[in-house]
Amino acid sequence: MLFRSSVSEADIIARTDTPRTRATLAGDLRRLGVQPGDTLIVHASLSSLGWVAGGAAAVVQALQDAVGPQGSLVVPTFTLNLTDPAGWGRTKVPEAWWPVIRAALPAFNPAVTPSRGMGRVAETLRTWPGARRSDHPHSSFAAWGRHAEHVTADHPLAFSLGEGSPLARVYDLNGRVLLLGTDVNTSLHLAEVRAGHRPTVPFSGPVLAGGERRWVTFDEADYHEQAFPPVKAAFEATGAVTVGQVGSATAKLMSQRALVDFATRWWRDGMTEA
């Protein structure tokens, strides 16, 4: 799950009719249906919103304004660069480098390890005062607000997007998914685990244990985002997704529980190949 943008700031300015601000974005979010007290798992493409006065920080503030002090915001802060280089796909390195990388990769530290490829909004929320981050070397989430501690606590090492994960905690809280200018939807990984249709694969990487760096290996589902488009389309066809505009972006708001339950049934019933 990566957010990539090659759009320059000049391009964004040229295609924006008026500056987006904290206040205008918060108003758009409320019109979309975001409510005070919501727990939202957010996926956002900053460039899709148009030119924002204040950038990613203003977007985070607008989200905070929309959910209010009783609400919560959750974002993925993954660090898949801290895995065994033998399994790297998009960033292949020479095999001769692998032993050096395995020996030198720093252990994941939730306080200082930056996310990779998650976008500027997620990375800004990760470092926000009062935010919490789960302690998983590859699949961490950051959260702000009322339920931040609950959502991020005790993230299991194995099957990191399944039961006990921040995704499952958002499900238990009956939270919602907010997509801002992107179709990335990490919550479908929880459905993959619950449907039980993906094989188990070993994952490994460096962690801190008792103050010491250790290389650990654990079981993980072989997640497969290429299987998502049909189930996304089928779910939207039910009318369960609210679509609107936030800034320049097409935004989508939906119940995470409804999405996960729908996708779990979809895959268990064999309605699409994974």
Number of C-alpha atoms within 10 A of each C-alpha: 13 10 15 11 12 7 10 10 11 9 13 17 15 12 11 16 12 13 13 21 20 21 15 15 25 24 18 18 25 18 14 18 15 21 16 16 16 20 29 28 26 21 25 26 23 22 24 20 24 25 24 23 13 12 19 22 18 20 26 20 17 22 23 20 20 24 22 16 14 13 22 24 27 30 25 27 27 24 19 19 16 22 21 19 21 14 12 13 8 6 8 10 13 8 10 8 11 14 12 10 15 18 11 10 17 16 18 21 16 19 12 9 15 16 23 20 18 21 21 20 20 28 21 15 26 26 16 15 8 12 17 25 27 26 22 23 25 23 21 24 27 29 30 26 20 17 19 23 17 15 29 26 16 14 24 17 20 18 23 24 26 22 16 18 26 33 31 21 19 25 22 12 17 15 25 23 23 27 23 25 21 17 17 18 19 18 23 26 24 24 26 26 22 19 19 13 18 16 10 15 12 11 19 19 22 24 22 16 11 7 7 9 14 15 16 15 15 14 14 20 21 17 20 12 15 9 15 19 11 14 19 17 10 14 19 15 10 8 10 14 19 14 16 17 17 25 26 20 19 16 25 21 21 22 17 26 21 17 23 23 16 17 27 22 14 18 21 15 10 11 12 12 10 14
